[in-house]
Amino acid sequence: MVEDDEKIAAAVKRGLEAEGFSVEVAGDGVDGLWRATEGSYDLILLDIMLPGRNGYQICADIRAAGDWTPILMLTAKDGDLDEAEALDTGADDYLVKPFSFPVLVSRIRALLRRTAGREVVAGAVDDLQIDAVARRVWRDGTEIELTTREFDVLEYFVRRPEEVLSKQQILAGVWADDFEGDPNIVEVYVGRIRRKIDAPFGRLSLETVRGAGYRLSAAMDGAGPHG
């Protein structure tokens, strides 16, 4: 956990340890980034407003290093733009202070479930391939880096090729009972995934079906650097 408020850090640490977790705390951005890059963790709780280096920068640095450890951002900042920036830098989830401790625990457990004990699944839609155990994705032989949540959303589509999936289906299938918030978060993730699996390859495989939802199908040619 990277948190500069000592009272919050101590309280969350005590609570999580009571739930059976082992927790290390960094009190500033520099120490937090060093621990994240030098150590091995199942999950990172990351405040945004930090001395030395803010949470957005830390998250971006971790992802740039090829580390896809689940990151849950904790922040006093609220608003769609703040959440969008957190997600765009590579965070998997976002929780605004003050938060309910049971909700924090449920979010942590949800992220950990998605990175452990996965069913062995390898799937493909056209030239898009996915390995659910290694949690890796390729298109036309090129590996694509996704965050934990992005991977979960894409995997949900790959398991149901050509099927039109509503926002409600995607929320239930990916977030399950852990979701609390705006269902339009699905649009955010669909947009992010498109920018990674379609746009660089000049494809249009993750489609919007107006009034119904989204569908992953064999890629059509689209505008892009290879289109």
ABEGO torsion letter per residue (X at the ends): XBBABAAAAAAAAAAAAAAGBBBBBBABAAAAAAAAAABBBABBBBBABBBGBBAAAAAAAAAAAGBABBBBBBBABBEAAAAAAAAAAGBABBBBOBBBAAAAAAAAAAAAAAABGBBBBBBBBEABBBBAAAGBBBBGGBBBBBBAAAAAAAAAAAABBGBBBBAAAAAAAAAEAABBEBAAAAAAAAAAAAAAAAAAAGBBABBBBBGAEBBBBBBBBBBEAAX
